[in-house]
C-alpha cells in the first residue's frame, strides 16, 4: 500500500524515516486533499472528514509540556516526547 506523510514539520518527517515507519523516498505533503490521501496509508494528523478517505491513518502521539506547544520541534524533541509506538487507525464514515 502506498504511503504518504502529511505534515508541515520537517522533524516529524525525519523521525518517521529514521525510525523505519516510512520508506526513505515517501511522498510528503504539507496539506492534503481527498485525492491525495484516498486509499493510502497516511502518516500525520488529519480532520476526520479527510481521514475517513485513507486506507489507514497513523499518528505519532506527542506528550508535550505547555511550553513546547505551538512551537517548531527538533528531531530530538520529537524523540523525547513521542509515545514510543505510533498508533494506526482505520476511520470510516457512517452513512
Phi and psi restraints in degrees (value plus and minus 20) as a CYANA .aco file:
   2 UNK   PHI     -90.7   -50.7
   2 UNK   PSI     117.7   157.7
   3 UNK   PHI    -120.0   -80.0
   3 UNK   PSI     131.4   171.4
   4 UNK   PHI    -166.1  -126.1
   4 UNK   PSI     114.0   154.0
   5 UNK   PHI    -126.3   -86.3
   5 UNK   PSI     107.4   147.4
   6 UNK   PHI    -137.4   -97.4
   6 UNK   PSI      83.1   123.1
   7 UNK   PHI    -181.9  -141.9
   7 UNK   PSI     131.3   171.3
   8 UNK   PHI    -120.5   -80.5
   8 UNK   PSI     -12.0    28.0
   9 UNK   PHI    -125.0   -85.0
   9 UNK   PSI      87.0   127.0
  10 UNK   PHI     -77.1   -37.1
  10 UNK   PSI     -56.2   -16.2
  11 UNK   PHI     -87.3   -47.3
  11 UNK   PSI     -53.0   -13.0
  12 UNK   PHI     -88.8   -48.8
  12 UNK   PSI     -61.5   -21.5
  13 UNK   PHI     -80.1   -40.1
  13 UNK   PSI     -64.9   -24.9
  14 UNK   PHI     -82.5   -42.5
  14 UNK   PSI     -62.8   -22.8
  15 UNK   PHI     -77.5   -37.5
  15 UNK   PSI     -66.1   -26.1
  16 UNK   PHI     -82.4   -42.4
  16 UNK   PSI     -59.5   -19.5
  17 UNK   PHI     -91.9   -51.9
  17 UNK   PSI     -69.5   -29.5
  18 UNK   PHI     -79.3   -39.3
  18 UNK   PSI     -56.1   -16.1
  19 UNK   PHI    -110.9   -70.9
  19 UNK   PSI     -16.4    23.6
  20 UNK   PHI      56.4    96.4
  20 UNK   PSI      -2.3    37.7
  21 UNK   PHI     -97.2   -57.2
  21 UNK   PSI     -47.7    -7.7
  22 UNK   PHI    -151.0  -111.0
  22 UNK   PSI     140.9   180.9
  23 UNK   PHI     -91.2   -51.2
  23 UNK   PSI     134.4   174.4
  24 UNK   PHI     -80.4   -40.4
  24 UNK   PSI     -54.4   -14.4
  25 UNK   PHI    -121.4   -81.4
  25 UNK   PSI      11.5    51.5
  26 UNK   PHI     -78.6   -38.6
  26 UNK   PSI     123.3   163.3
  27 UNK   PHI     -87.1   -47.1
  27 UNK   PSI     119.9   159.9
  28 UNK   PHI    -155.6  -115.6
  28 UNK   PSI     113.4   153.4
  29 UNK   PHI    -152.7  -112.7
  29 UNK   PSI     127.6   167.6
  30 UNK   PHI     -98.1   -58.1
  30 UNK   PSI     -54.6   -14.6
  31 UNK   PHI    -159.7  -119.7
  31 UNK   PSI     129.1   169.1
  32 UNK   PHI    -150.0  -110.0
  32 UNK   PSI     135.5   175.5
  33 UNK   PHI    -131.9   -91.9
  33 UNK   PSI     154.0   194.0
  34 UNK   PHI     -76.6   -36.6
  34 UNK   PSI     -65.1   -25.1
  35 UNK   PHI     -82.0   -42.0
  35 UNK   PSI     -54.3   -14.3
  36 UNK   PHI     -86.8   -46.8
  36 UNK   PSI     -61.0   -21.0
  37 UNK   PHI    -116.2   -76.2
  37 UNK   PSI     -38.5     1.5
  38 UNK   PHI     -72.9   -32.9
  38 UNK   PSI     100.8   140.8
  39 UNK   PHI      55.9    95.9
  39 UNK   PSI     -13.4    26.6
  40 UNK   PHI    -125.2   -85.2
  40 UNK   PSI     141.2   181.2
  41 UNK   PHI    -108.6   -68.6
  41 UNK   PSI      87.7   127.7
  42 UNK   PHI    -121.7   -81.7
  42 UNK   PSI     117.5   157.5
  43 UNK   PHI    -131.9   -91.9
  43 UNK   PSI     103.5   143.5
  44 UNK   PHI     127.6   167.6
  44 UNK   PSI    -185.3  -145.3
  45 UNK   PHI    -138.3   -98.3
  45 UNK   PSI     104.0   144.0
  46 UNK   PHI    -149.2  -109.2
  46 UNK   PSI     133.4   173.4
  47 UNK   PHI     -86.0   -46.0
  47 UNK   PSI     132.9   172.9
  48 UNK   PHI     -78.7   -38.7
  48 UNK   PSI     -56.6   -16.6
  49 UNK   PHI     -82.4   -42.4
  49 UNK   PSI     -46.9    -6.9
  50 UNK   PHI    -113.0   -73.0
  50 UNK   PSI     -57.2   -17.2
  51 UNK   PHI     -80.6   -40.6
  51 UNK   PSI     -51.8   -11.8
  52 UNK   PHI     -90.8   -50.8
  52 UNK   PSI     -28.8    11.2
  53 UNK   PHI    -109.2   -69.2
  53 UNK   PSI     -35.3     4.7
  54 UNK   PHI     -97.7   -57.7
  54 UNK   PSI     133.6   173.6
  55 UNK   PHI     -88.9   -48.9
  55 UNK   PSI     -62.4   -22.4
  56 UNK   PHI    -169.0  -129.0
  56 UNK   PSI     133.2   173.2
  57 UNK   PHI    -149.1  -109.1
  57 UNK   PSI     106.6   146.6
  58 UNK   PHI    -136.4   -96.4
  58 UNK   PSI     112.2   152.2
  59 UNK   PHI    -141.3  -101.3
  59 UNK   PSI     125.4   165.4
  60 UNK   PHI    -114.2   -74.2
  60 UNK   PSI      93.0   133.0
  61 UNK   PHI    -102.9   -62.9
  61 UNK   PSI     110.2   150.2
  62 UNK   PHI    -135.0   -95.0
  62 UNK   PSI     115.5   155.5
  63 UNK   PHI    -125.3   -85.3
  63 UNK   PSI      69.5   109.5
  64 UNK   PHI    -117.1   -77.1
  64 UNK   PSI     117.8   157.8
  65 UNK   PHI     -91.5   -51.5
  65 UNK   PSI     137.4   177.4
  66 UNK   PHI     -72.1   -32.1
  66 UNK   PSI     -56.9   -16.9
  67 UNK   PHI     -91.3   -51.3
  67 UNK   PSI     -34.3     5.7
  68 UNK   PHI    -116.0   -76.0
  68 UNK   PSI     -34.3     5.7
  69 UNK   PHI     -89.8   -49.8
  69 UNK   PSI     119.7   159.7
  70 UNK   PHI      57.0    97.0
  70 UNK   PSI      -9.7    30.3
  71 UNK   PHI    -137.6   -97.6
  71 UNK   PSI     134.8   174.8
  72 UNK   PHI     -89.8   -49.8
  72 UNK   PSI     112.0   152.0
  73 UNK   PHI    -123.0   -83.0
  73 UNK   PSI     131.4   171.4
  74 UNK   PHI    -108.9   -68.9
  74 UNK   PSI     148.2   188.2
  75 UNK   PHI     -78.5   -38.5
  75 UNK   PSI     -60.7   -20.7
  76 UNK   PHI     -81.4   -41.4
  76 UNK   PSI     -61.6   -21.6
  77 UNK   PHI     -80.9   -40.9
  77 UNK   PSI     -66.6   -26.6
  78 UNK   PHI     -84.0   -44.0
  78 UNK   PSI     -64.4   -24.4
  79 UNK   PHI     -79.8   -39.8
  79 UNK   PSI     -57.1   -17.1
  80 UNK   PHI     -93.4   -53.4
  80 UNK   PSI     -61.3   -21.3
  81 UNK   PHI    -115.6   -75.6
  81 UNK   PSI     -29.8    10.2
  82 UNK   PHI     -94.1   -54.1
  82 UNK   PSI     119.3   159.3
  83 UNK   PHI     -89.6   -49.6
  83 UNK   PSI     114.1   154.1
  84 UNK   PHI     -79.5   -39.5
  84 UNK   PSI     -45.8    -5.8
  85 UNK   PHI    -139.2   -99.2
  85 UNK   PSI      96.7   136.7
  86 UNK   PHI     -78.3   -38.3
  86 UNK   PSI     133.6   173.6
  87 UNK   PHI    -124.6   -84.6
  87 UNK   PSI     114.5   154.5
  88 UNK   PHI    -134.4   -94.4
  88 UNK   PSI     117.2   157.2
  89 UNK   PHI    -149.7  -109.7
  89 UNK   PSI     132.9   172.9
  90 UNK   PHI    -136.5   -96.5
  90 UNK   PSI      98.5   138.5
  91 UNK   PHI    -136.6   -96.6
  91 UNK   PSI     108.9   148.9
  92 UNK   PHI    -149.3  -109.3
  92 UNK   PSI     125.2   165.2
  93 UNK   PHI    -101.3   -61.3
  93 UNK   PSI     115.7   155.7
  94 UNK   PHI    -114.9   -74.9
  94 UNK   PSI     105.1   145.1
